[in-house]
C-alpha cells in the first residue's frame, strides 16, 4: 500500500491501518474494523486512536503499512 490513497473503486480490508487526510477527523489514525453495515457506499468503519469508531469516506483515508507510519503522518 505504501501510503497511497485508495479511491471509492477500492475498499480497505479489515485490519488496514489508515490515517485521515481532511475532514472532521483530519490527522487521526486507526484500523479499519468492518465494512458492515454498508451504510454509505465508498465509506469504511475505522476505529481511531483518538476519537473512537466512525464511518468515514474512503476518499479521505490513506493506507499505512505500519501503525508507526500512520502516527508519523500526522
C-alpha positions, 0 to 999 in steps of 0.5 A: 500500500505504501501510503497511497490513497485508495479511491471509492473503486477500492475498499480497505480490508479489515485490519488496514491501518489508515490515517485521515487526510481532511475532514472532521477527523483530519490527522487521526489514525486507526484500523479499519474494523468492518465494512458492515453495515454498508451504510454509505457506499465508498465509506469504511468503519475505522476505529481511531486512536483518538476519537473512537469508531466512525464511518468515514469516506474512503476518499479521505483515508490513506493506507499505512503499512505500519501503525508507526507510519500512520502516527508519523503522518500526522 
